[in-house]
Amino acid sequence: MKKTYVLDTNVLLHDPQSLFRFEDNDLILPITVIEEIDGFKKDQNETGRNARHVSRLLDALRQKNPLMEGAPLEGGGMLRVEKCSEESLHRLPPDLRSDRADNRILAVAMKMQSLSKFPVIFVTKDTNLRIKADALGLKAEDYESDKVSLEDLYTGTAEMVMDGNEVDRLFGQGYLEVGEDSNLSPNQCVTLIDKANASHTALTRYHASVGKLLPLATFPKDGIWGIQPRNREQRFAFDLLLDDKIQLVTLNGKAGTGKTLLAIAAGLLKVADENRFSRLLVSRPVFPMGKDLGFLPGDLEEKLSPWMQPIFDNVDLLLDSVDNQGKKKRGYKELVDMGIMQIEALTYIRGRSIPKQYLIVDEAQNLTPHEIKTIITRAGEGTKIVLTGDPHQIDNPYVDSSSNGLNYVVVRFRNEEIAGHVTLAKGERSPLAELAANLL
């Protein structure tokens, strides 16, 4: 049955293309939403860009037909802008009759429910507003077109229990063929386990182009910039990070699992030692944990320093920044001065083309799907992108554990041969950090 959806402002700011994602159903935009969109259009961030995009889309629809009468949408539905009258506002309970934008939007949704011959659904990403709508007898939903269930998220790993001679055959011939019914994804990392002896195992990766499981590439005896994988998932991650054929790697996991450290170590090997890429570019979104400290003085490098300190800490660890005499080395600044590494905020990546670089985006769980798309589409010829993050530690108020850009990419690129993913489960930072990640 056809439905009527009333959209809140935050839906459009989250995804401007949401106007075209409701199939053949009708959309109602309270005029208050247009007013709120106008208030964001001058912002120089992703929200401001989305606001301007929404305004352009609505202006294009307006030229087809007046929005007060209803403009046709591509899917077959109609979009209409609805005013909020004082009469509609007074239909709300006394506690909600204040002249707030949320209340006016709710009033329009209530009005449409009383007038429409189709079921009316109020769509908002505001949890409290959904609660209010439900209390008023309105059916309310979150905008979920890009949501990914965290419990069902693809881990990038699997286990296969088989006869011991099959495991031996892998080592003997260098590969193991798998049938089409294996349901393995390209570049999925698979542990082969001898069903008679659980300690008899082999670590492999599925190469979809040949339909075979191949052993992981030989790992350097001295490690990667002194880093040795401490568990199976870290070994899988290194195999993806060091394979030049894989252009997009996603790593997620709780705090202390080594996501950023592994990515930077692999990037330094590829850039500084093998000259496979021209530069290691490391970036992360700027979101404070807790209350923001406000304006930071200094030049651009000084302003970015507090936000990028976790990156600096990892690089200094790799460089072993204190020598045998106890003197501190230059650390990451030496790599920056040599042109091997560049560290910058994601704010400045829009509009760029980034060729032949090893790009690491840390804390990618704080990005929206649209922001992630903007970043990946910056990749020029020969560039490799690594996204790392923890879906359980999100500081961006506009995304959550199921709607963030990192999870979105994991799902969308699961079946692509140029992409690989691993979920890191075991913390290796310290016993205390691991215990805190599990208990708190």
MOURPE-V369821 format. One record per residue. N is the residue number from 1. PSI is psi as a letter, one per 30 degrees, with the letter a starting at -180 (* if undefined). D_LAST is the distance of its C-alpha to the last C-alpha in whole Angstrom. Layout:
n=[N/N]
psi=[PSI/PSI]
d_last=[D_LAST/D_LAST]
This chain:
n=[1/2/3/4/5/6/7/8/9/10/11/12/13/14/15/16/17/18/19/20/21/22/23/24/25/26/27/28/29/30/31/32/33/34/35/36/37/38/39/40/41/42/43/44/45/46/47/48/49/50/51/52/53/54/55/56/57/58/59/60/61/62/63/64/65/66/67/68/69/70/71/72/73/74/75/76/77/78/79/80/81/82/83/84/85/86/87/88/89/90/91/92/93/94/95/96/97/98/99/100/101/102/103/104/105/106/107/108/109/110/111/112/113/114/115/116/117/118/119/120/121/122/123/124/125/126/127/128/129/130/131/132/133/134/135/136/137/138/139/140/141/142/143/144/145/146/147/148/149/150/151/152/153/154/155/156/157/158/159/160/161/162/163/164/165/166/167/168/169/170/171/172/173/174/175/176/177/178/179/180/181/182/183/184/185/186/187/188/189/190/191/192/193/194/195/196/197/198/199/200/201/202/203/204/205/206/207/208/209/210/211/212/213/214/215/216/217/218/219/220/221/222/223/224/225/226/227/228/229/230/231/232/233/234/235/236/237/238/239/240/241/242/243/244/245/246/247/248/249/250/251/252/253/254/255/256/257/258/259/260/261/262/263/264/265/266/267/268/269/270/271/272/273/274/275/276/277/278/279/280/281/282/283/284/285/286/287/288/289/290/291/292/293/294/295/296/297/298/299/300/301/302/303/304/305/306/307/308/309/310/311/312/313/314/315/316/317/318/319/320/321/322/323/324/325/326/327/328/329/330/331/332/333/334/335/336/337/338/339/340/341/342/343/344/345/346/347/348/349/350/351/352/353/354/355/356/357/358/359/360/361/362/363/364/365/366/367/368/369/370/371/372/373/374/375/376/377/378/379/380/381/382/383/384/385/386/387/388/389/390/391/392/393/394/395/396/397/398/399/400/401/402/403/404/405/406/407/408/409/410/411/412/413/414/415/416/417/418/419/420/421/422/423/424/425/426/427/428/429/430/431/432/433/434/435/436/437/438/439/440]
psi=[k/k/l/k/k/k/k/l/e/f/e/e/f/e/j/e/f/f/f/g/g/g/b/g/l/k/k/k/j/k/f/e/e/e/e/e/e/e/f/f/f/f/k/h/a/e/e/e/e/e/e/e/e/e/e/e/e/e/e/e/e/e/f/e/k/k/f/f/f/k/k/k/l/e/f/f/a/k/k/k/k/k/l/j/l/e/e/e/e/f/f/l/l/e/f/g/g/l/h/l/e/e/e/e/e/e/e/e/e/e/e/e/e/f/e/k/f/l/k/k/k/k/k/k/g/j/e/e/e/e/e/e/e/e/f/g/g/k/k/k/l/l/j/g/f/g/k/k/k/e/e/g/k/k/f/g/l/l/k/j/k/l/k/e/f/e/e/e/e/e/e/e/f/g/l/k/k/k/l/f/g/f/g/k/l/k/g/k/k/k/k/k/k/k/f/f/j/f/f/j/l/k/k/l/k/k/j/f/f/f/h/l/k/k/l/l/k/k/k/k/e/g/a/j/h/f/k/k/k/f/l/e/e/e/e/e/e/e/e/e/f/f/j/f/f/j/f/k/k/k/k/l/l/l/k/g/f/g/e/e/e/e/e/e/e/e/e/e/e/e/e/e/e/f/h/f/l/f/l/j/j/k/l/k/l/j/k/k/j/a/k/k/f/a/k/k/l/a/a/e/e/e/e/f/e/e/e/g/e/e/e/e/e/e/e/e/e/e/f/i/f/k/a/f/g/g/k/k/l/f/b/f/e/e/e/e/e/f/g/e/k/k/k/l/l/f/e/g/f/k/f/l/k/j/k/h/l/j/k/k/j/l/h/f/f/g/k/l/e/e/e/e/e/e/e/e/f/f/k/a/k/g/k/k/k/k/k/l/l/j/f/f/i/k/f/j/f/f/l/a/f/f/g/l/e/e/e/e/e/e/e/e/g/e/g/k/f/g/l/l/k/k/k/k/e/k/k/g/e/l/e/e/e/e/e/e/e/e/f/*]
d_last=[46/45/43/43/39/39/36/34/34/31/32/35/33/30/33/37/38/36/40/41/38/39/42/45/44/45/43/43/42/42/44/41/39/42/42/38/38/41/39/37/39/40/36/36/33/32/32/36/37/36/38/41/41/40/43/45/45/46/49/50/49/51/54/55/55/54/50/51/53/51/51/51/48/48/46/49/47/48/46/47/46/46/47/46/48/48/49/46/44/46/45/41/40/41/38/37/41/40/41/37/37/35/37/40/38/37/41/42/40/42/45/45/44/47/49/48/49/46/43/41/37/35/33/30/27/26/24/26/29/29/28/31/33/32/33/36/37/36/35/32/30/28/29/28/31/29/25/24/22/19/19/23/22/24/23/26/26/28/29/33/34/38/41/41/44/42/40/43/45/42/42/46/47/44/43/42/43/41/43/42/40/38/36/34/34/35/33/31/30/31/30/34/33/36/36/38/36/32/33/35/34/34/32/34/34/36/39/40/43/44/43/41/38/39/37/35/37/38/35/36/37/35/32/32/32/31/28/28/26/24/23/25/23/24/27/28/26/29/31/31/31/34/36/38/39/35/35/32/29/25/22/19/15/12/12/14/16/19/20/22/23/25/26/28/29/31/32/34/35/37/38/39/40/41/42/41/40/41/38/34/33/29/28/25/25/25/22/20/16/17/20/23/25/28/31/31/35/36/38/36/34/33/31/30/28/25/24/25/24/21/24/26/24/24/28/28/26/29/32/31/32/33/36/38/39/36/37/35/36/36/33/32/35/38/37/37/40/41/41/38/35/35/32/32/30/30/32/35/35/37/40/40/41/39/42/41/38/34/32/28/26/23/20/22/20/21/24/26/28/31/30/29/33/34/33/34/37/38/38/41/43/42/38/35/32/28/25/22/18/15/15/12/12/15/17/20/21/24/22/19/17/20/23/22/25/23/23/26/28/26/28/31/32/31/35/36/37/37/33/30/26/24/20/18/16/15/14/17/16/15/14/11/10/10/8/5/6/6/4/0]
